C-alpha cells in the first residue's frame, strides 16, 4: 500500500535584493506587516513542504487577523492538502486553501493561501511560530527547487517572495507574476486537508457508574462481551468500571482482579462506540499502579490507553493500532516494569505473526501521567509528561479510522488462589481531529474546559 516518503527541497537561487523590494499597492502605513520565513524541510524533493511563518505588526494600529492572508507560491500538477503542525496563535485558528494563478509564471502556477479565523495583532506584536506544511493528496514526492516562494534558510528571515494581504490590499512581499485577484477582506474559507480543529472530543468522566445512560448517549461502550485479549475464560465486567471522585475530580476507574483461575478473572474496558478517530491528537491523564490493592503482587497485568481498528482477517492491511501499554510486573519475556509505545501495521493470531514497531522504557511509571499521541504527516509521536517518548512512521502509520480505548487485563496467571485486584484510573480524555496539539497545548485546553465547567463535548464528525 502507498506509504509516506518525506519529500525534500532544493534551494532556488534568488537575488538577495528581492528581500528589500519595494511593496507594490501597499496597505496603509497604519496597517503594516513584516513576514519572516524559515524552512523545516530544505532538501531538493520532499513528500511534504514545511514553510514556517512569523508575522510582525510594524504599523500603529491593531490588525484583526481574520483580515490577513498569506500567499506561498509554488508549482504543481495535482491536489494538495494543508496542515498546521503547531502555532502560537493556535492551529484551530489557522486555515489553508489552494488556488491557481490566473497568469502562471515558470516558478509558480498556484499558491497556498493561509488565513485566520480569529485573533488580533497589536502594534509591535508578532504571531510567534506558525509551523505549517502541505503535501500532495496522493503523498507522492514532488520537487520544489523551482518554487517561487521556496528558500533554504533554517532561521527566521524577512522574505519578500511570500505575499501578505491585509483587508485585500498587499502589505508585504512581491506576488509571483503580480497576478491573481486580491483576497477579499472576509472570505469564507473551506479548509482543505487537515488544517486543524475539525472536531474535538473531551470527557471529564463525570458519570454515576457503568450503567449511567449518558455513557451510551455520549458514544461510550463499557465492555461485557467475552474474548481476548488476555486470560482465556475471563469476564469483561461492567460492574468493575466505576467513576469515583479523586482529589475533587471524577475519574474513570478500572479494577481488574483474579483468583488464579480463568473463570475467576475479571478484565475491564471502556471504548468509544464509533470508529471516527484518525489523524490528529489523542491525550489522556492516566494513573498506572505497580502493586495490587490487595493480595499478592506479581501478576502480568497490562494497563493501557490506545486506538485501534478491528482486524477483519489475518494480516489485514487496513488494521491499525497505536498503544501505550504499561506492564508493572513485566510479561512477554520482560522481568520487571516496562512501558511500551507500539504502532501496529497488522498481525495474525495463529500462527502468531506481528508487524509492529515499538519503543520501550524499563522503569516504574506508577502514578499519574499525561499521555499524548500525535498522528499526522506520516508520523506517530508519543509523549509522556511532555517528553517525546517515541516517533514512529513508515508502514506503521494508520490507514483507517479507529476507536479510542482504555483497558486493563492479565496476560497470563501466576498461580495462587488468593484474590488480587489491580487498579488503573483515567482523569480525562481529549482528541482534536486533524490538528497537532503540543502536550502543553493539550493541558491548556483541558484546563479551559474545566474552568468553564465543561465535563463533556464531542464535535468530531462521523467518519
Secondary structure, 3 states (H helix, E strand, C coil): CCCCCCCCCCCCCCCHHHHHCCCCCECCHHHCEEEEEEECCCCCEECCECEEEEEEECCCCCEEHHHEEEEEEECCCCCEEEEEEEECCCHHHEEEEEEEEEEEECCEEEEEEEEECCCEECCCCECCCEEEEEEECCCCCEECCCCCCCCCCCCCEECCCEEEEECCEEEECCCHHHCCCCCCCCCCCCCCEECCCCCEEEECCCCCCCCCHHHHHCCEEECCCCCCCCCCCCEECHHHEECCEECCEECEEEEEEECCCCCCCEEEEEEECCCCECCEEEEEEEEECCCCCECCCCCCEEEEEEEEECCCCCCCCCCEEEEEEEECCCECCECCCEEEEEEEEEEECCCCEEEEEEEEECCCCCEEEEEEEEEECCEEEEEECCEEEEEEEHHHCCCCCEEEEEEEEECCCCCCCCCEEEEEEEEEEEEEECCCCCHHHHHHHHHHHHHCCCCEEECCCCC
